[in-house]
């Protein structure tokens, strides 16, 4: 660049001297011609002779300067071409490597990969864009000046003009590409947008500080539009074919409506805080299903397969002068999905993270679901997604990842994991896919069990048989442990495995597993209180794998109290006001021998044991000798019985009554009810309710839900 500048200055000086000598030579020629006409050949004149000598010297000097000028021009052209080539390499590295690497890191951050140095990389990119654009501008300026200088010159100079024009076109094309590529989405929106919820993104125009038409930017607006994946792909193909960026964006169809979709640019940055008010969902589903749409439920499922992008555009187009003309400046956000219903979040999440994992930046990919992901990449993705979604600093350990991958691959040795394995095929233990099960576990941790997970008290990802083996092995050495694990057959449910005093046929205490608790169950009674209040867990001294159960209860209880105080303070509640006396329900695990019997068979149909308590979602504890897994444990709550009781889904509770700690209600729960005090209508409803519960229990036993 410096050599081009020096050569340009040398050419300019030579050209100035040539112009001066040419003017002087013309004056001498005019003087000689005029003086010769006056003398008319009468006699020679000394002044005329001197003028002729001076003219000859001037013409000789002009010849030398023209030769030097042409030689310098050739050197200038070579050096400028070399500088242009070097600048082209820098520009390509900046756009195709550094900028793409930044965008790739952005996309990977959407699936949990840390990107803490984003601000530093963004500043570095802006500086490099400004430097390359300035150098491009300097080269173009020298080439344009030299071109103007050569217009109307001699034939050899005209030959240089052809090469200079070609060089100028290359520099102009590079300049347009740099300016266009410098308009980026620096802060990506969420991968799942929700209708009628705010969406946030940030746009940077990295070249704005070095453009000549800054006044146009001050007047322009930056608009936001949501488009389908198909439209985004077409735009990217158009951009790839239109290397000069001269084609205009016209009639780009929007896939939805966005409120507050226009903002002003402030110092090359645009901060959006818009709202996606609606999405044209049904038309897109019909288009994707060949012209027909199913029921509303089918639409909710089909919607999760649709992907979108946000189109950000500067309006009106920027004018870059007579040679450049107007140019549309636009960019696309990351690929995202739209959720119009809470049931769509889980499958939508699967759709977008799979695309980001197998094809993060390639918009031309149309068969993403046909691609595979190897086991090591899947482990890393699940680890990152788990940390990002739950917000926990404690990652999935190797043991948990091995268990999760084994469930995903179903024991297969194939290293390639398909989309069907990940999000379509049902697991052997339930009627849901692997991703649905894993997502439900993450939701339960984030919403109800984050303190358990952060404290290391929740193993979670471990099989029932492995947990039983650990519990029984610890029992043989005198260490009574319990294990908290996720159910394999119920979505988003936690089970407590513990060592029971009830001996099996070998007179050895066996591991039992309580019926899993869902998020709704934990809403009614937190897991911490369930563990603390359950009599069958009183003799449990340790929680696998951390240590003391009492220490866990004390730590988590203290954290719960602190969280409650913080919540009350944030809500502006007075700390001096006397609070209500808190009440608690109590967890009872029924492990009496009568509940361990299989249901009796009458007339070829299964009927529940007469000692089995009719509880909602609480099947009797049944030993499973086929797969050597521990029996299930039913759970209920203490209550003081009266003739009228309020029954919830998995608990029977009477508001305002004291708990009878001496007589825990067990299998003969309803035998103590004074039937003689019930009116006939209430008795009929009561027995009908018992029959429904028993039938529900039998169905659960037949399908082995737990």
C-alpha positions in Angstrom: 0.0 0.0 0.0 2.8 2.4 0.8 4.6 1.6 -2.4 1.5 2.3 -4.4 1.2 5.7 -2.7 4.8 6.6 -3.4 4.5 5.5 -7.0 1.3 7.4 -7.4 3.0 10.6 -6.0 5.9 10.0 -8.4 3.5 9.6 -11.3 1.7 12.7 -10.3 4.9 14.7 -10.1 6.1 13.4 -13.5 2.8 14.1 -15.0 2.8 17.6 -13.6 6.3 18.2 -15.0 5.3 16.8 -18.3 2.3 19.1 -18.5 4.5 22.1 -17.5 7.1 21.2 -20.2 4.5 20.6 -22.8 3.0 24.0 -22.1 6.4 25.6 -22.2 7.2 23.7 -25.5 4.0 24.9 -27.0 4.9 28.5 -26.1 8.3 28.1 -27.6 6.9 26.7 -30.7 4.5 29.6 -31.0 7.3 32.1 -30.4 9.6 30.5 -33.0 6.8 30.3 -35.6 5.7 33.9 -35.0 9.3 35.2 -35.0 10.2 33.2 -38.1 7.2 34.8 -40.0 8.5 38.3 -39.0 12.0 37.7 -40.2 10.7 35.9 -43.3 14.0 34.2 -43.9 15.9 37.5 -44.1 18.7 36.6 -41.8 19.2 34.4 -38.7 18.5 35.8 -35.3 20.3 34.9 -32.2 17.2 34.9 -30.0 15.5 32.6 -32.5 18.4 30.3 -32.4 18.3 30.2 -28.6 14.6 29.5 -28.6 15.1 26.6 -31.0 17.8 25.1 -28.8 15.6 25.5 -25.7 12.7 23.8 -27.6 15.0 20.9 -28.5 16.1 20.5 -24.9 12.5 20.7 -23.7 11.4 18.0 -26.2 14.3 15.8 -25.1 13.4 16.3 -21.5 9.7 15.5 -22.3 10.8 12.3 -24.0 12.7 11.2 -21.0 9.9 12.2 -18.6 7.3 10.4 -20.7 9.5 7.3 -20.7 10.0 7.6 -16.9 6.2 8.2 -16.5 5.3 5.1 -18.5 7.8 3.0 -16.6 6.5 4.4 -13.3 3.0 3.7 -14.5 3.9 0.1 -15.2 5.5 -0.3 -11.8 2.4 1.4 -10.2 0.1 -1.0 -12.0 2.1 -4.0 -10.8 2.4 -2.8 -7.2 -1.3 -1.9 -7.1 -2.3 -5.2 -8.6 -0.2 -7.0 -6.0 -1.7 -4.8 -3.2 -5.2 -5.5 -4.6 -4.5 -9.3 -4.6 -3.2 -9.1 -1.0 -6.2 -7.0 0.0 -8.5 -9.6 -1.7 -6.8 -12.4 0.3 -7.3 -10.4 3.6 -10.9 -9.7 2.6 -11.6 -13.3 1.9 -10.0 -14.4 5.2 -11.9 -11.8 7.1 -15.3 -12.7 5.6 -15.0 -16.4 4.9 -12.9 -17.4 7.9 -13.0 -15.0 10.7 -16.5 -13.7 10.3 -17.8 -17.2 9.7 -15.9 -18.5 12.7 -17.6 -15.8 14.8 -21.0 -16.8 13.4 -20.3 -20.4 14.0 -19.4 -19.7 17.6 -22.7 -17.7 17.9 -24.7 -20.7 16.6 -22.9 -23.2 18.9 -23.6 -20.9 21.8 -27.3 -21.5 21.0 -26.7 -25.2 22.0 -24.7 -24.4 25.2 -21.1 -23.9 24.0 -19.6 -21.0 26.0 -18.7 -17.9 24.1 -17.4 -15.6 26.7 -15.0 -13.7 24.4 -17.8 -12.6 22.0 -17.4 -8.9 22.7 -13.6 -9.0 22.2 -14.0 -10.9 18.9 -16.7 -8.5 17.7 -14.5 -5.5 18.4 -11.6 -7.2 16.6 -13.8 -7.9 13.6 -14.9 -4.3 13.5 -11.4 -3.0 13.5 -10.3 -5.4 10.7 -13.3 -4.5 8.6 -12.6 -0.8 9.0 -8.9 -1.3 8.2 -9.5 -3.4 5.0 -12.2 -1.0 3.8 -9.9 2.0 4.4 -7.1 0.3 2.4 -9.6 -0.5 -0.3 -10.7 3.1 -0.4 -7.1 4.3 -0.7 -6.3 2.0 -3.5 -9.4 2.9 -5.4 -8.6 6.6 -4.9 -5.1 6.2 -6.4 -6.4 4.1 -9.3 -9.2 6.6 -10.0 -6.8 9.5 -10.0 -4.4 7.8 -12.3 -7.2 6.9 -14.6 -8.4 10.5 -14.8 -4.8 11.6 -15.3 -4.4 9.3 -18.3 -7.6 10.2 -20.1 -6.7 12.0 -23.4 -3.1 11.0 -23.2 -0.9 9.1 -25.7 -1.6 5.7 -27.1 0.7 3.9 -24.7 -1.0 5.6 -21.8 -4.4 4.5 -23.2 -3.2 0.9 -23.0 -2.7 1.2 -19.3 -6.3 2.5 -18.9 -7.7 -0.9 -19.8 -5.8 -2.6 -17.0 -6.6 0.2 -14.6 -10.3 -0.1 -15.3 -10.2 -3.9 -14.6 -8.3 -3.2 -11.4 -10.9 -0.6 -10.4 -13.8 -3.1 -11.0 -12.1 -5.6 -8.8 -11.7 -3.1 -6.0 -15.3 -1.9 -6.3 -16.6 -5.4 -6.2 -14.5 -6.1 -3.1 -15.7 -2.9 -1.5 -19.4 -3.8 -2.0 -18.8 -7.3 -0.6 -17.0 -5.9 2.5 -19.8 -3.4 3.2 -22.5 -5.9 2.7 -20.9 -8.6 4.9 -20.2 -6.2 7.7 -23.9 -5.9 8.5 -24.4 -8.8 11.0 -26.7 -9.9 13.8 -24.3 -9.6 16.8 -26.7 -10.7 19.5 -28.9 -13.6 18.3 -32.5 -14.1 19.3 -33.7 -17.1 21.2 -33.8 -20.3 19.2 -37.5 -20.7 20.1 -39.7 -17.6 19.7 -43.1 -17.5 21.3 -46.0 -15.6 19.9 -47.0 -12.5 21.9 -43.6 -12.6 23.7 -40.8 -10.1 23.4 -37.9 -11.0 21.1 -34.5 -9.3 21.5 -31.6 -9.1 19.1 -28.8 -6.7 18.3 -27.4 -5.7 14.9 -24.0 -4.3 14.1 -22.9 -2.5 11.0 -19.2 -2.9 11.3 -18.3 -0.7 8.4 -20.6 2.2 9.3 -17.7 4.3 10.8 -15.7 4.5 7.6 -18.4 5.0 5.0 -18.7 8.3 3.1 -22.5 8.3 3.2 -22.8 8.4 6.9 -25.6 11.0 6.6 -27.8 8.5 4.8 -27.4 6.0 7.7 -28.5 8.7 10.1 -31.7 9.1 8.2 -32.3 5.4 7.4 -34.3 2.9 9.4 -33.5 -0.8 10.1 -36.5 -3.0 9.7 -37.2 -6.5 10.9 -39.2 -9.3 9.2 -39.7 -13.0 10.0 -39.3 -15.3 6.9 -39.6 -19.0 6.4 -36.5 -21.2 6.0 -37.3 -21.6 2.3 -37.4 -17.9 1.8 -34.1 -17.5 3.8 -32.5 -20.2 1.6 -33.6 -18.4 -1.6 -32.1 -15.1 -0.3 -28.8 -16.8 0.5 -28.7 -18.4 -2.9 -29.4 -15.0 -4.5 -26.6 -13.5 -2.5 -24.2 -16.1 -3.6 -25.0 -15.6 -7.3 -25.1 -11.8 -7.1 -21.5 -11.2 -6.3 -21.8 -7.4 -6.9 -24.8 -7.1 -4.6 -26.6 -5.1 -7.2 -29.9 -7.0 -7.2 -32.7 -5.4 -5.2 -34.8 -7.2 -2.5 -38.3 -7.0 -3.8 -41.6 -8.5 -2.3 -40.0 -10.7 0.3 -42.9 -12.5 1.9 -43.3 -12.3 5.6 -44.1 -15.4 7.6 -45.7 -13.5 10.5 -46.3 -10.1 12.0 -43.8 -8.3 14.3 -44.7 -5.3 16.4 -42.0 -2.5 16.8 -40.2 -3.8 13.7 -38.4 -0.6 12.8 -35.5 1.0 14.7 -32.9 3.8 14.2 -29.2 3.0 14.0 -27.1 4.6 16.8 -23.3 4.5 16.3 -23.4 1.5 14.0 -25.6 -0.5 16.4 -29.3 -1.4 16.5 -31.0 -2.8 19.6 -34.3 -4.5 18.9 -36.9 -5.2 21.5 -39.8 -6.3 19.3 -42.7 -8.7 19.7 -43.8 -11.5 17.4 -47.6 -10.9 17.4 -48.6 -13.7 15.1 -47.3 -16.3 12.7 -49.0 -17.5 9.4 -48.8 -21.0 10.6 -51.7 -22.8 8.9 -50.7 -21.7 5.4 -47.2 -23.0 5.9 -48.5 -26.3 7.3 -50.8 -26.7 4.3 -48.0 -25.9 1.9 -45.7 -28.4 3.7 -48.4 -31.2 3.7 -49.1 -31.0 0.0 -52.1 -28.8 0.3 -54.0 -30.4 3.2 -53.9 -29.7 6.9 -55.1 -32.1 9.6 -56.8 -31.4 12.9 -55.6 -28.8 15.3 -53.5 -31.3 17.2 -51.8 -32.3 13.9 -51.0 -28.6 13.2 -49.3 -28.3 16.6 -47.1 -31.2 15.8 -46.4 -30.1 12.2 -45.5 -26.6 13.4 -42.5 -27.9 15.2 -40.9 -28.9 11.9 -41.1 -25.4 10.5 -38.0 -23.3 10.8 -37.6 -19.5 10.3 -35.1 -16.7 10.3 -35.3 -12.9 11.0 -34.5 -10.7 8.0 -32.9 -7.4 9.0 -32.7 -4.7 6.3 -31.6 -1.1 6.0 -34.3 1.1 4.3 -34.1 2.9 2.0 -31.1 1.4 0.1 -27.8 3.2 0.5 -26.5 5.2 -2.4 -22.7 4.8 -3.0 -22.3 7.2 -5.9 -22.5 7.2 -9.7 -20.2 4.2 -10.1 -21.8 2.1 -7.4 -25.4 3.1 -7.4 -27.8 2.0 -4.7 -27.3 -1.2 -2.7 -29.6 -3.2 -0.4 -27.9 -3.9 2.9 -29.5 -6.9 4.7 -28.7 -9.9 6.8 -30.3 -13.0 8.3 -30.4 -14.1 11.9 -29.8 -17.6 13.2 -32.3 -20.4 12.3 -35.1 -20.6 14.8 -38.5 -22.1 15.5 -41.8 -20.5 16.6 -43.9 -21.9 19.4 -47.6 -21.0 19.6 -48.4 -23.6 22.3 -46.4 -24.9 25.3 -46.7 -28.4 24.0 -44.6 -27.4 21.0 -41.5 -26.3 23.0 -40.0 -29.8 23.4 -40.3 -31.0 19.8 -39.3 -27.5 18.5 -36.2 -27.6 20.7 -35.3 -30.9 19.2 -35.7 -29.6 15.6 -33.5 -26.6 16.1 -30.7 -28.1 18.1 -30.4 -31.1 15.6 -30.1 -28.6 12.7 -27.5 -26.5 14.7 -25.6 -29.7 15.6 -25.3 -31.2 12.1 -25.4 -28.1 9.9 -24.9 -24.8 11.9 -24.3 -22.4 9.0 -25.2 -24.1 5.8 -28.6 -22.7 4.7 -28.6 -24.8 1.5 -29.0 -28.0 3.5 -32.4 -29.5 2.8 -32.0 -33.0 4.2 -30.8 -32.2 7.8 -33.0 -35.0 9.3 -31.2 -37.6 7.0 -27.8 -36.7 8.5 -26.2 -38.4 11.5 -24.3 -37.4 14.5 -21.6 -39.5 16.1 -21.7 -40.5 19.7 -18.9 -38.2 20.9 -20.5 -35.1 19.4 -23.9 -36.2 20.8 -22.4 -36.5 24.3 -20.9 -33.0 24.0 -24.1 -31.6 22.7 -26.3 -33.1 25.5 -23.8 -31.9 28.1 -23.9 -28.4 26.8 -27.7 -28.3 26.3 -28.2 -29.6 29.9 -26.0 -26.9 31.4 -27.6 -24.1 29.2 -31.1 -25.2 29.9 -30.9 -25.9 33.6 -28.5 -23.0 34.4 -26.6 -25.3 36.7 -22.8 -25.1 37.0 -22.7 -28.8 37.6 -22.4 -30.7 34.3 -23.5 -34.2 33.4 -20.7 -36.5 34.5 -19.4 -39.4 32.5 -21.6 -41.9 34.3 -24.7 -40.0 33.6 -23.7 -39.4 29.9 -23.0 -43.1 29.5 -26.4 -44.0 30.8 -28.1 -41.4 28.6 -26.3 -42.5 25.5 -27.0 -46.2 26.2 -30.7 -45.2 26.4 -30.5 -43.3 23.2 -28.6 -46.0 21.2 -30.6 -48.8 22.9 -27.4 -50.8 23.3 -26.4 -50.5 19.7 -22.6 -50.4 18.9 -23.2 -48.1 15.9 -21.4 -44.8 16.4 -23.9 -42.9 14.1 -27.0 -41.5 15.8 -29.9 -40.7 13.6 -32.7 -38.2 13.9 -35.2 -41.0 14.4 -33.3 -42.4 17.3 -33.0 -38.9 18.8 -36.5 -37.5 18.5 -38.9 -40.0 16.8 -38.6 -43.6 17.9 -40.2 -44.6 21.2 -38.1 -45.9 24.1 -38.7 -49.4 25.2 -39.9 -48.2 28.7 -42.5 -45.8 27.5 -44.5 -44.3 24.6 -42.2 -41.3 24.2 -38.9 -40.6 22.4 -35.5 -40.2 23.9 -35.5 -36.4 23.5 -38.9 -36.1 25.2 -37.7 -38.1 28.2 -34.4 -36.1 28.4 -36.2 -32.7 28.0 -38.7 -33.6 30.7 -35.9 -34.5 33.1 -34.2 -31.2 32.4 -37.4 -29.3 33.0 -37.9 -31.1 36.4 -34.4 -30.2 37.5 -34.8 -26.6 36.5 -38.2 -26.1 38.0 -38.2 -28.3 41.1 -34.8 -30.0 41.8 -32.1 -27.5 41.0 -30.9 -27.3 44.6 -30.7 -31.1 44.8 -28.7 -31.2 41.5 -26.4 -28.4 42.4 -25.7 -30.0 45.8 -24.9 -33.3 44.2 -27.7 -35.1 46.0 -29.6 -36.1 42.8 -28.0 -38.9 40.7 -31.0 -38.8 38.4 -29.6 -40.6 35.3 -29.2 -44.1 36.6 -31.1 -47.3 35.9 -33.4 -48.9 38.4 -31.5 -52.1 38.5 -28.1 -50.3 39.0 -29.6 -48.2 41.8 -31.0 -51.3 43.5 -27.6 -53.0 43.3 -25.9 -50.0 44.9 -28.5 -49.7 47.7 -28.3 -53.4 48.6 -24.5 -53.5 48.4 -24.4 -50.6 50.8 -26.9 -52.3 53.1 -24.7 -55.4 53.4 -21.9 -53.3 54.9 -24.2 -51.5 57.3 -24.7 -48.3 55.3 -28.3 -47.5 54.6 -28.6 -45.3 51.6 -31.3 -43.9 49.3 -30.9 -42.9 45.7 -32.9 -40.2 43.8 -33.3 -41.2 40.1 -35.5 -40.3 37.2 -38.2 -42.7 36.1 -37.7 -44.5 32.8 -41.4 -44.9 32.2 -42.9 -41.6 33.4 -42.0 -38.3 31.9 -40.4 -35.8 34.3 -40.8 -37.9 37.4 -38.4 -38.6 40.3 -38.3 -41.8 42.3 -36.7 -42.5 45.7 -35.0 -45.9 46.0 -34.2 -47.0 49.5 -33.2 -50.1 51.6 -36.3 -51.6 53.2 -36.5 -53.5 56.5 -38.9 -55.9 54.7 -36.8 -59.0 53.9 -37.2 -61.0 50.8 -37.1 -64.8 50.4 -33.4 -64.8 51.3 -34.0 -63.0 54.5 -32.0 -60.0 53.2 -33.3 -56.4 53.2 -34.2 -55.4 49.6 -34.1 -52.2 47.7 -37.6 -50.7 47.1 -38.5 -47.8 44.8 -41.3 -45.4 45.5 -43.8 -44.5 42.9 -42.2 -41.6 40.9 -43.3 -38.0 41.8 -44.1 -35.7 38.9 -43.8 -31.9 38.9 -47.5 -31.6 40.0 -46.8 -33.9 42.9 -43.8 -31.8 44.0 -46.0 -28.7 43.7 -48.3 -30.1 46.4 -45.4 -31.3 48.5 -41.7 -30.6 47.8 -39.3 -33.5 47.6 -37.4 -32.2 50.5 -40.4 -32.4 52.8 -41.3 -35.8 51.4 -37.9 -37.2 52.3 -38.0 -35.5 55.8 -41.5 -36.7 56.7 -41.5 -40.3 55.3 -41.2 -42.8 58.3 -39.7 -45.4 56.0 -36.8 -43.1 55.3 -36.1 -42.3 59.0 -33.5 -45.0 59.3 -31.8 -44.0 56.0 -28.5 -42.3 57.0 -27.0 -41.4 53.6 -28.0 -40.1 50.2 -26.0 -41.6 47.4 -23.4 -40.4 46.4 -22.8 -37.3 48.5 -23.2 -38.4 52.2 -25.3 -37.6 55.2 -29.1 -37.4 54.7 -29.4 -35.1 57.7 -26.8 -32.7 56.3 -28.6 -32.6 53.0 -31.9 -31.9 54.7 -30.4 -29.1 56.8 -28.6 -27.5 53.8 -31.6 -27.6 51.5 -34.0 -26.4 54.1 -31.8 -23.4 54.8 -31.6 -22.7 51.1 -35.3 -22.9 50.8 -35.8 -20.5 53.6 -33.4 -18.0 52.2 -35.1 -18.3 48.8 -38.4 -17.6 50.4 -37.1 -14.5 52.2 -35.6 -13.2 49.0 -38.9 -13.8 47.1 -40.9 -12.0 49.9 -38.5 -9.1 49.8 -38.7 -8.8 46.1 -42.5 -8.8 46.3 -42.4 -6.0 48.9 -43.9 -8.0 51.7 -43.3 -6.8 55.2 -40.9 -8.7 57.3 -42.5 -7.5 60.6 -45.9 -8.8 59.8 -46.6 -12.0 61.7 -46.8 -14.9 59.1 -49.2 -17.8 59.1 -48.1 -21.0 60.8 -46.9 -23.3 58.1 -48.5 -26.7 57.6 -47.1 -29.8 56.0 -48.3 -33.0 54.6 -46.5 -36.2 55.3 -45.3 -39.0 52.9 -46.1 -42.6 53.9 -44.6 -45.5 51.9 -46.8 -48.6 52.4 -44.6 -51.6 52.5 -46.7 -54.0 54.7 -46.6 -57.6 53.5 -50.2 -57.5 52.4 -49.4 -54.9 49.8 -46.6 -56.9 48.3 -48.9 -59.7 47.1 -49.9 -59.8 43.4 -53.6 -59.1 42.7 -55.8 -62.1 42.9 -57.4 -63.5 39.8 -61.1 -64.1 39.8 -62.9 -65.5 36.8 -59.9 -64.9 34.6 -59.8 -61.2 35.5 -57.4 -59.5 37.8 -58.8 -57.9 40.9 -56.8 -55.9 43.5 -55.9 -57.3 46.8 -58.4 -56.7 49.6 -55.7 -55.1 51.6 -54.5 -52.9 48.8 -55.5 -49.3 49.5 -57.4 -47.6 46.7 -55.2 -44.5 46.0 -55.1 -42.4 42.8 -52.0 -43.2 40.8 -50.8 -45.4 43.6 -50.6 -49.1 42.5 -49.7 -51.6 45.1 -46.1 -52.6 45.7 -45.5 -55.7 43.6 -42.4 -57.8 43.5 -41.1 -58.3 39.9 -39.1 -61.6 39.9 -38.8 -61.7 36.1 -36.4 -58.9 35.6 -35.0 -58.9 39.2 -36.0 -55.3 39.7 -37.3 -54.1 43.1 -41.0 -53.8 43.8 -42.9 -50.6 43.5 -43.9 -48.6 46.6 -47.1 -46.8 46.8 -47.2 -43.5 48.7 -49.9 -41.6 50.5 -50.3 -38.9 53.2 -51.3 -39.0 56.9 -54.7 -37.6 57.7 -57.2 -37.8 60.6 -60.1 -39.7 59.2 -63.6 -38.3 59.2 -66.6 -39.4 57.1 -66.0 -36.7 54.6 -62.6 -36.4 53.0 -61.1 -34.3 50.3 -59.4 -36.5 47.7 -56.7 -35.2 45.4 -54.9 -37.0 42.6 -52.5 -39.0 44.8 -53.4 -37.9 48.3 -56.3 -37.8 50.7 -56.2 -34.8 52.9 -58.7 -33.1 55.2 -58.0 -29.4 55.6 -57.7 -28.0 59.1 -57.4 -31.4 60.9 -54.4 -32.4 62.9 -52.2 -35.3 61.8 -52.5 -38.5 63.8 -48.9 -39.4 64.3 -49.7 -42.5 66.4 -51.9 -44.2 63.8 -50.5 -43.9 60.3 -53.2 -44.7 57.8 -52.2 -47.8 55.8 -53.8 -50.4 53.5 -57.1 -50.5 55.4 -57.6 -46.8 54.8 -61.3 -47.0 54.0 -62.1 -49.7 56.5 -62.1 -47.2 59.3 -64.7 -45.0 57.7 -68.0 -45.1 59.4 -70.1 -46.3 56.5 -73.2 -46.4 58.8 -73.0 -42.6 59.0 -73.0 -42.2 55.2 -76.2 -41.4 53.3 -77.0 -44.0 50.5 -76.1 -41.6 47.7 -72.6 -41.0 49.2 -72.1 -44.7 49.8 -72.8 -45.4 46.1 -70.4 -42.7 45.0 -67.8 -44.0 47.4 -67.9 -47.6 46.1 -68.0 -46.4 42.5 -64.8 -44.4 43.2 -63.1 -47.4 44.7 -63.9 -49.5 41.6 -62.5 -46.8 39.3 -59.3 -46.6 41.3 -58.9 -50.4 41.4 -59.4 -50.6 37.6 -56.8 -47.8 37.1 -54.4 -49.7 39.3 -54.8 -52.9 37.3 -54.3 -51.1 34.0 -51.0 -49.6 35.4 -49.9 -53.1 36.5 -50.7 -54.5 33.0 -48.6 -52.0 31.2 -45.8 -51.9 33.8 -45.6 -48.1 33.9 -43.1 -47.9 36.6 
